[in-house]
Amino acid sequence: MYRETLRNSPNASWALVVAPRRSIALEVTSDLRQQSRVTDATVDLVNADRVFDKPSRKSVRVVTAADLFQALSRQRNIKESLSKLRLVLC
């Protein structure tokens, strides 16, 4: 699903995958990196500091629920980044 979504989206679009634990986030990141060549998108495991960075190209960001909560708690101006968000998987 994410591949089709990103393939049909403009540059700098991104998808967010939320994992309950870091071990699962690492596994998901590894699996998605193997498949990402089809979409020409980067796949990154990010922390609270980078979740809402403005993307420079199509990307999939994998984050733990705790890091996402922390990012949402302290970020104030995420509107621009969220405008490029195309998909959230939990």
N, C-alpha and C positions, 0 to 999 in steps of 0.2 A: 504494500500500500504506500509506504513512504517513497519508494522509488518512483512510482507513477506521479505522485503529488509533486515531488521535486523536479522531475523531468519536465513537467508541464508548467512550472513556475518560473518567474523571471529570475535573473541573477541576483545574488545576495539574499535569496529566500532561505529559510531554515526550518528545520523540524526539531522538536524537543522530545526526548525519550526520558521518562522519569522512572528510576529504579528504586526499590525500597532499601537496598543495601549496596555498599561499595563493591562487594564481590560480584553481585549480579550486574552492576553497572560495567565492571571490567569485562565480564563475559559478553554482555550485549555489545559493547564497543568493539570487541574483537570480531564477533560475528558480523556486525554491520560493516566493518572495514573491508571484509572479504567481498561483500556484495556492492560496495559503494562505487566500484569502477563503472558500473552500468549507468549510474546517475551523474557521474562526474562531480560528485559532492564529497566534501571532506567529512570525516567522522571523528569527533573529539569528545573525550571524557573531560568535562569542565567542572570547576568548583564554583562556589558562590560568587567569586569575583568576576567570572567570565561568562556567566549564563546569559546576561543581557547585553554583551558587547555587540556592537553593530557588525553584522557579517559582511565580509568582503566578497564572498562567493557562496554558492549553494553549500549548505552544510547541515549536518545532523549533530546535535549536541546531546550528549548523554550526561545526566546529572542524577545525583541521589536526591531523594525526597527531602532530606535534612538540608542539603546545600541549596535546593530550590527555595525552601522555606526561609532560609537565612537571606538569600538574595532578595526575595520579595519583601522581607522585613526592613531591609536597609536601602533598597533602590528607590529613588524617587522619580526619575525621569526615564522610564522604559518605553514610553509610547512609540518612539521611532523604531526601536528594535522589534517591538511586538507587531508593528504594521507589516513586517516581512515574515512573521511566523505563519507557517502554513499548516502545521500538524502537531498535535501533542499526543504522545502515546504513554500510557501509564501501565 
